Amino acid sequence: MAEHLTVGRVAELTGVSVRTLHHYDEIGLMRPSARTSAGHRAYSTADVERLREVLAYRRLGFGLREIADLVDDPATDAVARLRRLRGLLLEQRDRAAAMVTAIDEELGARAMGIRTTPEEQLRMVGAQLYETIGSAYPATRRTEPRIAARVWEALGDARTVLNVGAGTGSYEPADREVTAVEPSAVMRAWRGPDAAPCVAAGAESLPFADQSFDAAMAFSTVHHWHDPVAGLREMRRVARRVVVFTHDASDTGWRRRFWLTRDYLPEVAGLVAGRPSADELARAIGGRLEPVLIPWDCADGFLEAYWRRPEAYLNDAVRRAVSVWTRVGPEAEQRAVHTLRDDLSSGRWAERNRELAALDAAELGLRLLVA
Ligand SMILES: C[S@@+](CC[C@H](N)C(=O)[O-])C[C@H]1O[C@@H](n2cnc3c(N)ncnc32)[C@H](O)[C@@H]1O
């Protein structure tokens, strides 16, 4: 019985009552496979694995019947199920971060005597990351022509192009027939009247028939997808060519190359932990990776854009247009900004990053994935 845990011990470890565990047994959701000699329920290693999943879904707010369907899903193995769970938890964390940002905005408005409307108050409860930060996006996010040229070249002679996670459409080529896909209503609303038609959907389930486009592109969005590999396979399914601009989430890549994430925002490690590396993404769809150097005066204000203009990160508008700052939470953000400000005025930043002044473009782990 050594490898089994009694129901009392499981209750102690999980903070779930013995009564609840008995209920799960009675309805067949989580039946421990053994009994102790005294007749108490006992959980094997496999039981614990299933129970952990049940409890995590419960914490995410799923109903017991839905949970039964999820944990009994024969189509997924343990790793796929863990990845799905992880994606849902990250989504919950992002949503909480988005709500904190919305509350901070409301507190700021109240301090100035401005009251939010009932509609704004309700919107906050349903906040998704881009529903909250999307309104700040266009302030600094726009086409960087040198990177756009790389993307468009990689699209080859594609005439019809699907842009997945399209946002405001900064990188949509004007000389091809583009269809956009974007799940956030706020981001869709920013698209101009002349922008390509946009469908509300996520990358993981594209509402298009197999091979319906010459090419599918995705720019600076894969890191937001719950399941990047599933999303890329969907792109592969609907298009003959796939072009993706992303960062390499591997430990040796992007995070350590860039002074901001390395020296000021180590919390970013938690955001990318467990995410597939660029190599894994490329392998999943049989693609190749090309490094993309970031010019020192990059026009699109994504996270790495200001690598040679560090003062920019002290600007609230610059930070609000980049989701990482919301995702790490207000404490980490404030600490990073304060430390950077101090280091800039003391000359410490300049001392540490002396070699950057001579570079016109930097290799920061950004990649073009072409398949
Ligand atoms: C950093 S923005 C990039 C937008 C646009 N591609 C650009 O370069 O301006 C990331 C976008 O990914 C979208 N997104 C988030 N989750 C997604 C998903 N599962 N599938 C597709 N797009 C998603 C967000 O709503 C947001 O518009």
The ligand as an ORCA input file, in Angstrom:
! r2SCAN-3c Opt
* xyz 0 1
  C       1.084     41.368    -30.644
  S      -0.455     41.278    -31.438
  C       0.070     41.164    -33.130
  C      -0.968     41.642    -34.084
  C      -0.548     41.720    -35.537
  N      -0.154     40.427    -36.074
  C       0.554     42.734    -35.707
  O       1.689     42.355    -35.990
  O       0.312     43.915    -35.541
  C      -0.994     39.637    -31.075
  C      -2.374     39.321    -31.623
  O      -2.626     37.917    -31.454
  C      -4.019     37.772    -31.187
  N      -4.267     36.437    -30.604
  C      -4.294     36.085    -29.296
  N      -4.607     34.783    -29.173
  C      -4.794     34.287    -30.426
  C      -5.129     33.015    -30.958
  N      -5.334     31.954    -30.170
  N      -5.240     32.888    -32.294
  C      -5.024     33.942    -33.112
  N      -4.694     35.172    -32.664
  C      -4.572     35.348    -31.339
  C      -4.310     38.932    -30.251
  O      -5.683     39.202    -30.125
  C      -3.514     40.042    -30.902
  O      -4.262     40.753    -31.843
*
